[in-house]
Structure formats: structure tokens, C-alpha cells
Amino acid sequence: MSEPVKTRRYNSLARQQGARLSRLRMLEAAARLFVENGYPRTSIKRIAEAADVSEDLVFKVFGSKRSLLRSVLDMTIGGDDEDVPFLEREGPQRMRSLTDQSDQVAHLAAGIADQMVRVRPVDDMLRGAAAVDPTVADLRNDIQVRQRREAMAVVAGWLAERGPLAVDVEEAATTLWVLTGPDVHRMLVDEAGLDGPAYVAWLTRAISSALLVPRDSLT
């Protein structure tokens, strides 16, 4: 009696793993093609071909091209396809656990720099698509305005838990939202020519000078 049960469980697990791998292939193919060709010119058919799956399966898993784009953005921001909110991931939680505000800021700046390596190509694609597709414009606005502002409000609260800030928490959240955005990264890296370490150093100084109370004034 037990052996068939084990077999069914094994087969079920294998199917789940296969489904996840197929979903990941679709996400990776979509991300690459969206960046290479732009969102409007990338069809579900091309994504299915690149992922070696059927068009029907893409629609079955994601429902629509816009929903697929949303999932690509979630994967890009988080760094993988795990269903874990970004602020609950290891990097942000490590920043939260640090007891020194300067260490928190340095960790935040390094994390943002790593994230921008993934996010910027996709955000650049979104900016172009948003100019001709109102639904994409709404999606980018939701991510860059609502979601990021909410996230930075939480991060500002984590900083405030470790000591006084030079501004109130609401202003701190707005400052973080501005400084850590892709538009500032675009200006500093693409236009001003900063490399990765220089961007981290700039962001660390900018956040520290704007939000942290100088140490000598605390003694």
C-alpha cells in the first residue's frame, strides 16, 4: 500500500520541479527579449520559442503579456523567482539587523548598486515602452513611485530604530526614494561616468550626509 503512495509523491514533486523550471525559462527568455527588442516588439510567440515551450503554456502560466512583464520585473528586482517579498530577503534583513547606522547605510548602498545591475536594463526598456503604452507607464509608475516609496519608508524606519536622524522619518523616506532610484543611477553611471565602486561611495556619502546626525554632535 505504501509504495504507490511514494511513487505518486515522487511524480508530483517531479512535475512541480519541471513546472518551475519551465516557468523560469519563460521568465529568463522574456527578460532577455524585452531588453534586446523592446516590450512592444516582443511577442508571446517569440518568448515561447526561446523558452522551448508552447504559446498556450505561456498564457496558461502568466495569463497575458503584461502579467508576464510584471513577473519579469519581480524576478529582476528580487534577483530570483522565489515568492518572497523583497524587504524580507536576506540582504534587506541583514541591513535591518545592523546596529550602527553608518553600517546600515553602507550595506544599503552596496545592495542598491547590486540591484541596479539587474534593474537598469529592464527599467530602461520600460521607460521606452511607457512612452507608447499607457499600461506599461502605469506599471512603471506603480513600481518606481508607490512600491519604492513604501519600501524606503520601511528602510527609513529601520535607520530610525538605531538612532536619531537629521530629518523626520517621512523626509528620510523621500530622500532615500530619490537617491536610490534608477534615474539617479542613470545620471551618475551613464552620464557622469561613475563605475560601480564610485557609485556605491557616492550613494553612501549622499545618504549619510542627508540623513545621519554627525557623530561628534551626539557626544
N, C-alpha and C positions, 0 to 999 in steps of 0.2 A: 504493500500500500504506500510506503514512504517513497519508493524510487520514482514513480511517476510524478509525485509532487515536486521532488527535487529537479526532475527534468523540466517540468513546467516553469519552475522558478528560474532555472538557468536560461531557458529560452526567452522568458520575459525580460531578464536582465540583458541578454544579448540584443534583443530588439530595442530596448531603451538606449543602450550604448550606441547601436547603429543609428538610431534616430537622432541622437545628439551629434554624432559625427557628421551626419548629413546636414543637419541644421548649421553646424559650424562651417562646413564647406560652403553652404549658401551665403552665410554672412561674410565670410572672407572673400568670396568671389564678388559679391555685391559691393563691398567696401572698395576693392581694387578697381572695379569697373566704374563705380561712381566717381572716384578720384581721377581715373585716367580719361574718361569720356564725358564726364558731367552727368548729373542726375537725369535731365530731360532726355538725353540721347541713349541712356542705358535701359534696355528693355528687359522684362522678366525672361524672355526667351534667351537672351544672351547670358543672363545670370545663370539660368538653368543649365545651359550648355557648358559654361565654365565650371560649374559645380558638379557636372555629370549626374544631373537629376532631371526629372520631368518638370515642365512648367506647372502641371497640376499639383505637384508636390510643393513647389514654392508657394503657390496660392493657398494650398491646404495648411501649410505651416504658418505663413505670415498674413494671409488674408488679402493683402494689397501691396502695391509697390511702396506706398507711403509708410505702411506699417513695417515693411522690411527696412526702409530707411531709418525709422525710429529704432529698430533693433540694432542696426549697424552703429548708430550713434551711442546707444547704451553700451555696446561692446567696446567701442573706441574709447569712451570716457572711462569705463571701468578697467579696461585692459584685458578682459576675457569675457566669456559668455556666461559666467556664473550669475545666478539670480540673487545678487547681494547688493543692497543699496551702497552707493559709493562711500558715504561717510562711515559706514560700518565695516569697511575693508581695513586691511592691516595697516596701510600707510596712514590714513587719517586717524585711526585709533592709536597708532604709535605717537603721532603728533599730540593727540589729546592727553596721553599719559605722561608726557614730559612735564617736569615740574618747573623748569626755567623758561620764562617767556622768550628769551633770545634763542634758546634751543628750539622752541616751538616754531618760531618764525623761520629759522634756518631750515628746519625739516619741511615746513610748508613750501618754502621757495623751491627746494630741490624736488619735491613732489610735483609741484606745478610745472616745472621745467620738463620732467619726465613725461607728464601727461600731455604737454604741448607738442612733443614729438609725434604723438599719435593723433592728437586732436586737430592740429592746424591744417593738415592736408584736407581733412574731411570738412572742417569749417570753411576753408577757402572755397571748396566745392559748393557748400551750402550758400555762401554769400552770392555766388554767381547764379545758382538756381533760384534763390529767393527773388532775384530781380524780375524773373519771368513767371514764377509760380507762387501765387499767394499762400497756398497750403504749406509750401516749404518755408516761406517767410514767417508764417505763424509758428512753425515748428522750431526754427532757429531762434525766434524771439522768446519762445517758451523756455528753451534751454539756456540761452545766454542772459535772459533777464530774470524770469521767475525762478527757475531752478538754481541758477548760480547765486542769485541774491539770497535765496533761502539757505543754501549751503554755507555761504560766507557769514550769514548771521549766526549759524551754529558755531563756525570756527571762531568768530569774534567772541562768542560766549566762552569757548574753551580758553582763549587767551585771558579773558577777564577773570576766570576762575583761579589763575595763577598769580594775579597781582593787579594793581591799578593800571588803567590805560590813560593815555594822554587825552583821549576823547571819550564820549559816551559809546556804549556798545553799538547803538544804531549807526552812528557815524563810522565807527570802526568797520562795521559790516559793509557799508557803502564803499569805503576806501579799499577794502580787500576785494570787493567785487570789481572795482575799476582796475586796480593794479594787476590782478591775476587773470584778466581776460585775454582772449586771443587777439583783440585789436592792438593792445599794448605790446604783446609779444611780436606781432607782425611789424609794428613800427621799430621796435628795438632790434630785432634779429634781421628782418628783411631789408629795412631801410637804413637803420643806423649801423648795421653790420656786427652786432654783438654775437659772439659764439655762445655755446651752452653755458660754460662756467661763468662768463661775464654776465649773462642774463641772470643766472642764479644770484650772483653777487649784487647786481643792481636791484633785483627784487627784494633781497634780504635787507639791503640798506633802506630802500624806499618804505617798506612796511615798518621796519624798526623805527625809523625817524618819524613816521607819521603816527604811529600807534603806541609805542612804548615810552614810558616815563624814564628819563635818563637815570642811570644807577646812582650817580652822585647826589641826585635830589631826593633819593629815598633814604639816605643815611643821615 
